């Protein structure tokens, strides 16, 4: 009986912990990965296959959240976000990033990119680093992962989603996306419309520009979402365009970065 209780507890922890606070949630990360996959070169796909085998970019994207159930990976928690105070100008933000030495999503993404360009990197590190890089790119496009330290990226901002208790971070991680009632492949197909010129423009943007764009959305979200408010159809109507744009840009940016690393 005790062993059964232990097994049940472990299973509960495994199933619950990954979903506590993760950017975009399962569907969102897979949408970003699915969009990215459509813009990878043949050589990039071949190199990724050497690392991940049959595990797709979309499916591997959730690993850094799922592994939160393992305490030995606790050190990765701070790799998922970057805290920025409110009221920054574009110059302020980019000047900060230029000298950023904190362990956060920005500094670790830069580090992972450099590591994956090393052709002598060991296979086990390639697997870990590629999974992390794919995930962190998605994180940086979820506006509440460019949030404020004092409320943990909106986790401390209590709201209701269709009258059910929630918080601002969770609304942006999962609620808005789940409300569309699409699979990740259906969702990716529904938003994945870009021109070559548009992709070239987006993929020429440095990571600091991705963060600035997300930060602008973050400021608007904080300004237009009052604590304890009941969010429902109107909130979806107001912000689903931002969600879709960020998912799409995340995928295009990710494809550009992976093509840069592996070509």
C-alpha positions in Angstrom: 0.0 0.0 0.0 2.8 2.4 0.9 4.6 1.6 -2.4 1.4 2.2 -4.3 1.0 5.6 -2.5 4.6 6.5 -3.4 4.1 5.6 -7.0 0.9 7.5 -7.2 2.6 10.6 -5.7 5.5 10.4 -8.1 3.2 10.1 -11.0 1.2 13.1 -9.8 4.3 15.2 -9.4 5.5 14.2 -12.9 2.2 15.1 -14.5 1.6 18.3 -12.5 5.0 20.1 -12.1 5.8 20.7 -15.8 2.5 22.7 -16.1 3.0 25.0 -13.2 4.5 27.9 -15.1 5.8 27.5 -18.6 5.9 29.8 -21.5 3.2 29.2 -24.1 2.3 25.8 -22.5 2.5 22.6 -24.4 0.5 23.8 -27.5 2.3 27.1 -27.8 5.8 25.7 -27.9 4.8 23.1 -30.4 3.2 25.7 -32.6 6.4 27.7 -32.7 8.4 24.5 -33.4 5.9 23.4 -36.2 6.2 26.9 -37.9 10.0 26.8 -37.6 10.1 23.3 -39.2 8.5 24.7 -42.3 11.3 27.1 -42.9 14.3 24.9 -42.2 16.8 24.1 -45.0 17.5 20.5 -46.0 20.9 20.7 -44.4 19.5 22.0 -41.1 16.9 19.3 -41.0 19.6 16.7 -41.7 21.8 18.0 -38.9 18.9 18.2 -36.4 18.0 14.6 -37.3 21.6 13.6 -36.4 21.0 15.1 -33.0 17.4 14.3 -32.2 16.6 11.4 -34.4 12.9 11.1 -35.2 12.0 13.6 -32.4 10.6 16.7 -34.2 11.4 20.3 -33.4 7.8 20.7 -32.3 7.8 17.7 -29.9 11.3 18.4 -28.5 10.3 22.0 -27.7 8.5 20.9 -24.4 11.3 19.0 -22.9 12.7 21.9 -20.8 9.3 22.3 -19.2 8.7 18.6 -18.6 12.2 18.2 -17.0 11.1 20.6 -14.3 9.8 17.5 -12.5 13.5 16.4 -12.0 15.2 18.5 -9.2 18.6 17.9 -10.7 17.5 20.3 -13.5 16.4 23.1 -11.1 19.3 25.3 -12.2 17.5 25.7 -15.6 14.5 27.5 -14.2 16.1 31.0 -14.7 16.9 30.2 -18.3 13.2 30.6 -19.3 12.7 34.3 -18.8 14.3 37.7 -18.4 13.1 40.3 -15.8 12.8 43.9 -16.9 11.4 46.9 -15.1 8.5 48.9 -16.5 9.0 52.1 -18.5 12.2 51.3 -20.5 12.8 53.0 -23.8 14.2 50.9 -26.7 17.6 52.5 -26.0 17.4 51.7 -22.3 16.5 48.1 -22.9 19.1 47.4 -25.6 21.8 49.1 -23.6 21.0 46.8 -20.7 21.1 43.7 -22.9 24.5 44.8 -24.3 26.0 44.5 -20.8 23.7 41.8 -19.4 25.7 39.2 -17.3 22.7 37.8 -15.4 21.8 34.2 -16.0 18.6 34.6 -18.0 16.9 33.7 -21.3 18.9 36.2 -23.2 22.4 35.4 -22.0 21.8 31.6 -22.1 20.4 31.7 -25.6 23.5 33.5 -26.8 25.6 30.9 -25.0 23.7 28.0 -26.4 24.0 29.4 -29.9 27.8 29.6 -29.6 28.0 26.1 -28.1 25.9 24.5 -30.9 28.2 26.0 -33.6 31.1 24.0 -32.1 31.3 20.9 -34.4 33.3 19.1 -31.7 30.6 19.3 -29.1 29.7 16.0 -27.5 26.4 14.3 -28.7 24.8 14.4 -25.2 25.4 18.1 -25.0 24.1 18.7 -28.5 20.8 17.0 -27.5 20.5 19.0 -24.3 21.5 22.4 -25.8 19.4 22.0 -28.9 16.3 21.2 -26.8 17.0 24.2 -24.6 17.6 26.6 -27.5 14.4 25.6 -29.3 12.4 26.2 -26.1 14.0 29.4 -25.0 13.3 31.0 -28.4 9.7 30.3 -27.8 9.9 31.7 -24.3 11.3 35.0 -25.5 8.2 35.5 -27.7 5.7 35.0 -24.8 5.4 38.6 -23.5 5.0 37.6 -19.8 8.5 35.9 -20.0 9.8 39.5 -20.5 8.0 40.4 -17.3 8.5 42.0 -14.0 10.4 40.4 -11.1 8.0 41.7 -8.4 5.1 39.6 -9.7 7.1 36.8 -11.3 6.1 37.7 -14.9 2.4 38.0 -14.1 2.1 34.9 -11.9 1.3 37.2 -9.0 -1.4 39.1 -10.9 -4.6 37.3 -10.0 -7.4 37.4 -12.6 -10.4 35.2 -13.6 -10.6 33.4 -17.0 -14.3 33.0 -17.8 -14.9 33.3 -14.0 -12.4 30.6 -13.0 -9.5 31.8 -10.8 -6.2 32.1 -12.7 -3.3 34.5 -13.1 -2.1 36.7 -15.9 0.9 34.5 -16.7 -1.3 31.4 -17.1 -3.7 33.3 -19.3 -0.9 34.0 -21.7 0.8 30.6 -21.4 -2.2 28.5 -22.1 -5.7 30.0 -21.7 -5.7 32.1 -24.8 -4.2 29.4 -27.0 -6.4 26.6 -25.6 -9.5 28.7 -26.1 -9.0 28.5 -29.9 -9.6 24.7 -29.7 -7.1 23.7 -32.3 -4.4 21.1 -32.3 -0.8 22.5 -32.6 -0.6 21.4 -36.3 -4.0 23.0 -37.1 -3.0 26.2 -35.3 0.4 26.4 -37.0 -1.3 25.9 -40.4 -3.8 28.6 -39.6 -1.3 31.4 -38.9 1.7 30.4 -41.0 1.4 32.9 -43.8 4.6 34.9 -44.6 6.3 36.3 -47.6 9.9 35.7 -48.3 10.7 39.4 -47.8 8.9 39.3 -44.4 10.9 36.2 -43.4 14.1 37.8 -44.5 13.4 40.9 -42.5 12.4 39.1 -39.3 15.4 36.7 -39.5 17.8 39.6 -39.9 16.6 40.9 -36.5 19.0 40.3 -33.5 17.7 38.6 -30.4 17.7 42.0 -28.6 15.1 43.1 -31.1 12.9 40.1 -30.4 13.0 41.1 -26.7 12.2 44.7 -27.4 9.1 43.7 -29.5 7.9 41.3 -26.7 8.6 43.9 -24.1 6.3 46.4 -25.9 3.5 43.8 -25.8 4.3 43.2 -22.1 3.8 46.9 -21.3 0.5 47.0 -23.1 -0.7 43.8 -21.4 0.1 45.1 -17.9 -1.5 48.5 -18.7 -4.7 46.9 -20.0 -5.2 44.0 -17.6 -6.5 45.0 -14.2 -5.9 42.6 -11.2 -9.0 40.6 -10.3 -10.7 41.3 -13.6 -12.8 38.7 -15.3 -11.2 38.0 -18.7 -13.3 36.3 -21.4 -14.4 36.9 -25.0 -13.5 40.6 -25.1 -9.9 39.9 -23.9 -9.5 37.1 -26.4 -10.7 39.5 -29.2 -8.3 42.2 -28.1 -5.2 40.1 -27.7 -5.4 36.9 -29.9 -3.8 38.8 -32.8 -0.8 39.5 -30.6 -0.6 35.8 -29.5 -0.7 34.7 -33.2 1.9 37.2 -34.3 4.2 36.2 -31.5 3.8 32.5 -32.2 4.5 33.1 -35.9 7.5 35.3 -35.3 8.8 32.9 -32.8 8.7 30.1 -35.4 10.3 32.2 -38.1 13.0 33.5 -35.8 13.7 30.0 -34.6 14.1 28.7 -38.1 16.5 31.5 -38.9 18.6 30.8 -35.9 18.7 27.1 -36.5 19.6 27.6 -40.2 22.4 30.0 -39.1 23.8 27.4 -36.6 23.7 24.3 -38.9 24.3 25.7 -42.4 
